[in-house]
Every structure is written in C-alpha cells, then in structure tokens.
Amino acid sequence: MVSPLLMHFFQKKKTLFLLILLCMLCSACAKPPVSRLMETTAYCGCSKCCSWERGSWAYLKLDFWNRYVSAGKGAGRDYTGQTASGSYPNEPEEGFFSMDTIQRPWMIPTRLIFFPWYFLPEDGTIAADTRYYPFGTRMYVPGWGWGEVEDRGGAIKGPDRIDLYFDSHSDALLWGRRKLSVIIEKP
C-alpha cells in the first residue's frame, strides 16, 4: 500500500511534468516574428488623402453633407470611409498599461473613471500590398505602435511599403516618409 504523502508527491510531479510538456508544445508552434526594413508613409481620412469630395454635381453641390469618391474606378460613388477589409480605420491605442501610465501615474484614476474604453490596447490600421501581407497581418512600427493590415492603397506596391493611418492630416504630414525596421507577424 502506498502512503498518502507519497501519492501527493507523485501527483505534484505529474502535474509539473504535464505543465512543462504543454509549454514545450505551445512554444514549438509559434513562428518567430520577422523584421524587415520598410518605407512607411502616412495617411488620414481627409479628402486629400482618400480622394473624396463633398456634394455631387448631379445635385449642383447642394448636398454638401454627402461625400463622394472623386477619383479612380469608383468615382461618383458614395464614400463611406471604410477600409478595403470593411472596417473603419483607427490609430493605435496603447491601453492602460503603457509608458504614459508610468510617466504620469496621477492620471490613472481619471482614466479609469472617465475613459474606461482606453483600458485595452487597440491595433491601428495599416495599408499594405495584400499580395505580400494579407488582411490580418500584424506589424509593429517603432514610433507608431502595433497595427493590422486592413487596407490597401493605390500607391502601396511591393513588400517594402506600408501606409499608416493617423486621425489628423497634420499628424500624417508630420510623420512624412520614414525607413524603419518593422516587425511582422503573419496570421
């Protein structure tokens, strides 16, 4: 007959062994992220960046609250502001646990009470050539943050070009054109 103390010891060892085995199996499945030197540009949702205009000449521009595509294959169609994948573009959000939280800890109560939707991080929108980077590919761009490929641009061709979404045109102009080492995680 085996003592209860010995059974408890073997039970702990078995649990530890299964946990180590599970960790080994899970880590073997993960692909290491790839880093690539890419030319990054910026865009926003304004009429200059996305080629839309207010009002239609069919209504003598009196319907100025409506937006229409002004260039390309879809000229004259309603402009919705959606990306090629069907989502709405956004800038990346760091979330509650970020460098800003460490630098300004006195803002924690204000963020928790008045801005609870900023608690979780959110990926930004990246436009890329979907022949090389399919929708859902995650990328980390230094100085901008994590983003997901959700759009494709007319001038974004090849594996070394991406376009980053910004909320304002002035921020997009400030970003300009930069060559950066981007971390890529394919889906």
Secondary structure, DSSP 8 states (H G I E B T S, - for coil): ---HHHHHHHHHHHHHHHHHHHHHHHHHH----EEEEEEEEEE-SSHHHHTEEES-GGGTT--TTSEEE-SSTTTTSB-----TTSS-----B--SSSHHHHH-GGGHHHHHHH-GGGSS-B-EEEEE-TTTS-TT-EEEETTTEEEEEEE--SS--STTEEEEE-SSHHHHHHH--EEEEEEEE--
